[in-house]
Amino acid sequence: MRIFSYKRLFKKLIDLDMTNNELMEKAKVSKSTFYKMKNGQNVTTDVLLRICNAWIVILRKSWSV
């Protein structure tokens, strides 16, 4: 079984001075799901899609500054 790592995601949060709560709010991800990600557990593709869509918005705002 392959173990997924979200370390790059959490490093990017730090680089953008963004908190976990901000990402959870923007991506509409629950605390329990975020906890799963922090611990390398599986999450649904729907969650990953919401996070990707939130990142698109976040990165567009950071590029326009």
C-alpha positions, 0 to 999 in steps of 0.5 A: 500500500502506498502512503501519501504525504501532504508535506508539500501542501503544509510547507506551502501553507507556511510559505504563504503565511497561511494557517491550517484553519484558513485553508480548511475554511476556503476549501470547506474541509472538516477538522477531522479530514484535515487531521487525516491529511496531517497523519497521512491517511486517505481522504476522498478525491472530492476533498482533494478537488476542493483543496486544489480549487481553493489553491487556484484561488489562493495562488491567483491572489498571491500572483496579482499582489 
